[in-house]
Amino acid sequence: MCNVTEILQPTKTVRKVTTREGVALDIRLADEHDEAALTALFAQVSDEDRCFRFLTAAPCVTSAQIDPLIHTDHFHTESFLAFDQATGHPVASALLACDRAMDTAEIAVSVRQDYRGKGVGWVLLDLLSDEAHMRGVGRVISIENRANRATIELEREKGFIARAVDGDPALVMLSKSFR
């Protein structure tokens, strides 16, 4: 079992939003002080979703997996944390990672198990797309395990187009162009 402490959000809100299901969120940039918050969050992400996100079946995320989420350059990479306004607890993480040429950005979203189906993923997918577009990126991509049907369907509903990943029949790449 992962060692998790209760984490409440600091007051560095970037965006306040309400999901289609009425969940009020404060979204802010993640930073080097958020390792405990991210550990707590990923302890409450389903085993299957954690495996999809980190491509490992480990019961806990490691510091090495969290490090890229808390040490970004705020240009090519950006990491966001979403907190439930009512409780102050972290409920989702979103990562944007642009290539050096700023042509393509890979995105990743993880949502706490008890917040899935409440519009949190929709909000964060929109946020990442907006951030990539504002940076001048031409397209965003998401590489998903084919078994991750819920995420693939969500991304398709948001205008992403799926195609096979050469050499790996278990994966699919979804992309959305801005140009």
N, C-alpha and C positions, 0 to 999 in steps of 0.2 A: 504494500500500500504506500502511496506517495505521502510524504509529510506536507500537509497543507495547513496554512494559517489563514484566518479571515483577513481579507484585504479590502479596504475601502479606497475609493478613488481620490486622488489628489484633485486640485482645482485648476487644471490646465485644459479646459474644454475647448476643442476646436470646432465642434458642430453639435448642436442639439437637434435631435430628430425624434419623431414618433413613427413607429412602424405601422403598417396597414392593420395590424392586430392591436394597436393601441399601446405598445411598449415604448415608453419614453426613454431615450438613450442620450447619454453624454459620450461623445467620441473625441478622443484626444490622441496626440502622438505618444507612442511608447518611448521610454528612455531607459537609461542604464539602471534606474531605480525600480524597474518593473519586473525583475526576475521572479520575485515571490508572487506577484499578481498573475503573471503568465503561468507559473507552475500551478497555482490554484485553479486558474481557468482550465488548463489542459487536463487537470485531474477530473474535471466535470464534463469534459468532452467524451462522447462515447468511445469505447475501445476501437470500434470500426472506423469512426471518423478520425481518430488520432492516427490510426494506421494509414488511412488514406492521405492524411496531411504529411506525415513524416516517413511513410513507407517502411514502417517497422511496427511490430506487434507488442512492443514494450509497454508495460503498464503505466509508465511515467515518462515524461519528457526529461531530457537531460539538459544540463547547463549549456552544452555544446549546441543543442537544438534551439535553445532559447536565445543564445547569444546574437544571432543575426536579426532577431526581432527587437533587440534593445540597443543595438549598435548600428545605426543606419547613418548614411551620409546626408539625408534630407534632400537629395537631388535624384540620384540614381535609385536609391532605396528609401522607402518610407514604411513605417510600421504604425498601425493604429490599434488602440484598445477601445472597446465599447463597454460602457458601464450602464447598468440599469439605474435610472435616476431615483427610483423608489428605494432601492436597497444600497446603492453605491458599490455593488459587487460587479466584478468583470464578467461579461457574458459572451464576448467575442473578440477575436483577433483578426486583423486584415493586413496583408503584406503586399507591397508593390515593389517589384525589382526590375528596373529598366536595364537594357543592354547599354554598352558604352556609347553606341551611336545614337541612342534615344529613339530608335526605330520601333522596338518591341519591348513590352513590359510583361513580365509574368506576374500573375496575381494568385493569392491564396487566402482563403477565408476559413476560419474555424469558429463554430458556434457551440456554446454549451448545450448539452443534450436537452435540458429542460427549457431551452429557448428556441429550439428548432421548430420550424413551422409557424413562427410568429412574426416573420418579415425582417428579422435581423440580417439574414444573409442578403436579402434584396437591397437593404439600405447600404450595407458594406460593399456590395458589388457595384452599386451606383457611385459610391464614394471613390472607390479605386479607379473606376472608369473615368470619372471627372478629374481626378488627380493626374492620371496618365495623359488625358487630353490636354489639360492645362500645361503640362510639361512639353507638349508638342509631339508626344509619342504617336506613331501611326496606327498601332494596333496593340491590343492586350491579348494575352493567351493564358490558358489554364490547362495544365496537363492533369488528367483525371484517370483513375482506375475505372475501367468500364463497369465495374460493380457499383460504383458510386452514382447510381441512377438519379437520386434526388438532386444532387448538385449539377449533374449534366442537364437535367430537365430545367432547372432554375436558370442556368446559363443560356440555354436555348431560348427560353422565354424572354431573356434580356438581349436577344439579338446575336448571340454567339453562334458560330457555325462549327460543327464537329467534323473532324477528319481523323483517319487512322494515324498512329505513330509508327513510322517505318521501323521494323525490327522488333517491335514489342506489341503483340496482339492484345495484351492485357490493358494497354493504355490508349487513351483518345486525347487529342489536342483540340480544344475549343478556342476559337479566336473571334475577335470583334474588331473591325477596322473603323478608323475615324476619318479616313481620307477617301 
